[in-house]
Amino acid sequence: MSATLQRDQASTLAKSNPKKALAKARKINDPWFRAQGLAWAARFTDGDVVAIASEAAEAARGCGDDYKRSAARAWEIAALAERDHKKEARKSLSEALAVAKRVEPISSRSEALFLLLQAAFKVSRAEAEKVFEILEASCPVDEHWRVKRAVRGGAKMVSGESEPRAFFW
């Protein structure tokens, strides 16, 4: 079974059986999808949200490049924030941003920062505005069409013209 399908199974189970979702997520070999599956489990668990989110963070750290190591944290950050662990979410966001600022190429950096921006809205508007400032400062729009799209999309979210993505539905 593919890692994508494993993650999808964990995310589907998370709402109705978070313990089973956690067990499935822990078995996902690919760290990107394991991080997402664990974040789903953290979002809906009756257990220790922070501990499961820490497992998601550890999985993300195991990804093969800085894009994945930073962007995969978006689900964990959103889960922490949605479960009212804002302090931990801010810390995770800070760690992810430190990695995202190093992402090469710049088009991938803009994508990572855009995902983190959307997660940051779950923490607070102020955190989201900080992430947007980093996105604008570190990703010149004339460098790549993806950068232009990320900055334009981020500006729409900051202005209230559009909503950030839902990480858990």
KAWO-V71058 format. One record per residue. N is the residue number from 1. RES is the residue in three letters. PSI is psi as a letter, one per 20 degrees, with the letter a starting at -180 (none if undefined). D_FIRST is the distance of its C-alpha to the first C-alpha in Angstrom with 1 decimal. Layout:
# KAWO-V71058
n:N res:RES psi:PSI d_first:D_FIRST
n:N res:RES psi:PSI d_first:D_FIRST
This chain:
# KAWO-V71058
n:1 res:MET psi:p d_first:0.0
n:2 res:SER psi:q d_first:3.8
n:3 res:ALA psi:h d_first:6.6
n:4 res:THR psi:g d_first:8.3
n:5 res:LEU psi:h d_first:6.5
n:6 res:GLN psi:g d_first:6.8
n:7 res:ARG psi:g d_first:10.3
n:8 res:ASP psi:h d_first:11.0
n:9 res:GLN psi:g d_first:10.6
n:10 res:ALA psi:g d_first:12.8
n:11 res:SER psi:h d_first:15.2
n:12 res:THR psi:h d_first:15.6
n:13 res:LEU psi:h d_first:16.4
n:14 res:ALA psi:g d_first:18.7
n:15 res:LYS psi:h d_first:21.7
n:16 res:SER psi:h d_first:21.9
n:17 res:ASN psi:m d_first:20.5
n:18 res:PRO psi:h d_first:20.5
n:19 res:LYS psi:g d_first:20.4
n:20 res:LYS psi:h d_first:17.2
n:21 res:ALA psi:g d_first:15.8
n:22 res:LEU psi:g d_first:17.1
n:23 res:ALA psi:g d_first:15.6
n:24 res:LYS psi:g d_first:12.0
n:25 res:ALA psi:h d_first:13.0
n:26 res:ARG psi:h d_first:14.4
n:27 res:LYS psi:i d_first:11.3
n:28 res:ILE psi:p d_first:9.7
n:29 res:ASN psi:h d_first:10.6
n:30 res:ASP psi:p d_first:11.6
n:31 res:PRO psi:h d_first:15.0
n:32 res:TRP psi:g d_first:15.4
n:33 res:PHE psi:h d_first:12.6
n:34 res:ARG psi:g d_first:13.6
n:35 res:ALA psi:g d_first:17.1
n:36 res:GLN psi:g d_first:16.5
n:37 res:GLY psi:g d_first:14.7
n:38 res:LEU psi:h d_first:17.5
n:39 res:ALA psi:h d_first:20.0
n:40 res:TRP psi:g d_first:19.0
n:41 res:ALA psi:g d_first:19.5
n:42 res:ALA psi:g d_first:22.8
n:43 res:ARG psi:h d_first:24.0
n:44 res:PHE psi:j d_first:23.9
n:45 res:THR psi:q d_first:24.4
n:46 res:ASP psi:i d_first:27.5
n:47 res:GLY psi:b d_first:27.5
n:48 res:ASP psi:n d_first:28.3
n:49 res:VAL psi:g d_first:27.1
n:50 res:VAL psi:g d_first:28.5
n:51 res:ALA psi:g d_first:26.8
n:52 res:ILE psi:h d_first:23.3
n:53 res:ALA psi:h d_first:24.1
n:54 res:SER psi:h d_first:25.3
n:55 res:GLU psi:h d_first:21.9
n:56 res:ALA psi:g d_first:20.5
n:57 res:ALA psi:g d_first:23.3
n:58 res:GLU psi:g d_first:22.6
n:59 res:ALA psi:g d_first:19.0
n:60 res:ALA psi:h d_first:20.4
n:61 res:ARG psi:h d_first:23.0
n:62 res:GLY psi:i d_first:20.4
n:63 res:CYS psi:q d_first:19.4
n:64 res:GLY psi:i d_first:20.7
n:65 res:ASP psi:r d_first:23.5
n:66 res:ASP psi:h d_first:26.0
n:67 res:TYR psi:g d_first:24.6
n:68 res:LYS psi:h d_first:21.3
n:69 res:ARG psi:h d_first:23.2
n:70 res:SER psi:g d_first:25.4
n:71 res:ALA psi:h d_first:23.6
n:72 res:ALA psi:i d_first:20.7
n:73 res:ARG psi:i d_first:23.5
n:74 res:ALA psi:g d_first:24.5
n:75 res:TRP psi:g d_first:22.2
n:76 res:GLU psi:g d_first:23.6
n:77 res:ILE psi:g d_first:27.1
n:78 res:ALA psi:g d_first:26.8
n:79 res:ALA psi:g d_first:25.6
n:80 res:LEU psi:g d_first:28.5
n:81 res:ALA psi:g d_first:31.0
n:82 res:GLU psi:h d_first:30.0
n:83 res:ARG psi:j d_first:30.4
n:84 res:ASP psi:k d_first:33.8
n:85 res:HIS psi:m d_first:33.2
n:86 res:LYS psi:h d_first:34.8
n:87 res:LYS psi:g d_first:36.2
n:88 res:GLU psi:h d_first:32.9
n:89 res:ALA psi:g d_first:31.4
n:90 res:ARG psi:g d_first:34.3
n:91 res:LYS psi:g d_first:33.8
n:92 res:SER psi:g d_first:30.1
n:93 res:LEU psi:g d_first:31.2
n:94 res:SER psi:g d_first:33.9
n:95 res:GLU psi:g d_first:31.6
n:96 res:ALA psi:h d_first:29.1
n:97 res:LEU psi:h d_first:32.1
n:98 res:ALA psi:h d_first:33.4
n:99 res:VAL psi:g d_first:30.3
n:100 res:ALA psi:h d_first:30.0
n:101 res:LYS psi:h d_first:33.6
n:102 res:ARG psi:i d_first:32.8
n:103 res:VAL psi:p d_first:29.9
n:104 res:GLU psi:q d_first:30.7
n:105 res:PRO psi:r d_first:31.0
n:106 res:ILE psi:h d_first:32.8
n:107 res:SER psi:g d_first:30.7
n:108 res:SER psi:h d_first:27.7
n:109 res:ARG psi:g d_first:30.1
n:110 res:SER psi:h d_first:31.1
n:111 res:GLU psi:g d_first:27.5
n:112 res:ALA psi:g d_first:26.8
n:113 res:LEU psi:h d_first:30.2
n:114 res:PHE psi:g d_first:29.7
n:115 res:LEU psi:g d_first:26.6
n:116 res:LEU psi:h d_first:28.6
n:117 res:LEU psi:g d_first:31.5
n:118 res:GLN psi:h d_first:29.7
n:119 res:ALA psi:h d_first:28.6
n:120 res:ALA psi:h d_first:32.2
n:121 res:PHE psi:h d_first:33.6
n:122 res:LYS psi:h d_first:32.0
n:123 res:VAL psi:g d_first:34.1
n:124 res:SER psi:q d_first:37.3
n:125 res:ARG psi:h d_first:39.0
n:126 res:ALA psi:g d_first:40.8
n:127 res:GLU psi:g d_first:37.5
n:128 res:ALA psi:g d_first:36.2
n:129 res:GLU psi:h d_first:39.5
n:130 res:LYS psi:g d_first:39.3
n:131 res:VAL psi:g d_first:35.9
n:132 res:PHE psi:h d_first:37.2
n:133 res:GLU psi:g d_first:40.2
n:134 res:ILE psi:g d_first:38.0
n:135 res:LEU psi:g d_first:36.1
n:136 res:GLU psi:g d_first:39.4
n:137 res:ALA psi:h d_first:41.0
n:138 res:SER psi:i d_first:38.3
n:139 res:CYS psi:n d_first:37.0
n:140 res:PRO psi:p d_first:39.9
n:141 res:VAL psi:h d_first:39.2
n:142 res:ASP psi:i d_first:40.8
n:143 res:GLU psi:h d_first:38.2
n:144 res:HIS psi:q d_first:35.3
n:145 res:TRP psi:h d_first:34.4
n:146 res:ARG psi:h d_first:31.4
n:147 res:VAL psi:g d_first:33.9
n:148 res:LYS psi:g d_first:36.2
n:149 res:ARG psi:g d_first:33.6
n:150 res:ALA psi:g d_first:32.5
n:151 res:VAL psi:g d_first:36.2
n:152 res:ARG psi:g d_first:37.1
n:153 res:GLY psi:g d_first:34.3
n:154 res:GLY psi:g d_first:35.2
n:155 res:ALA psi:h d_first:38.8
n:156 res:LYS psi:h d_first:38.1
n:157 res:MET psi:g d_first:36.4
n:158 res:VAL psi:h d_first:39.1
n:159 res:SER psi:i d_first:41.8
n:160 res:GLY psi:j d_first:40.2
n:161 res:GLU psi:h d_first:39.7
n:162 res:SER psi:r d_first:35.9
n:163 res:GLU psi:q d_first:33.5
n:164 res:PRO psi:q d_first:30.8
n:165 res:ARG psi:q d_first:27.2
n:166 res:ALA psi:p d_first:25.9
n:167 res:PHE psi:h d_first:23.1
n:168 res:PHE psi:p d_first:22.5
n:169 res:TRP psi:none d_first:23.2
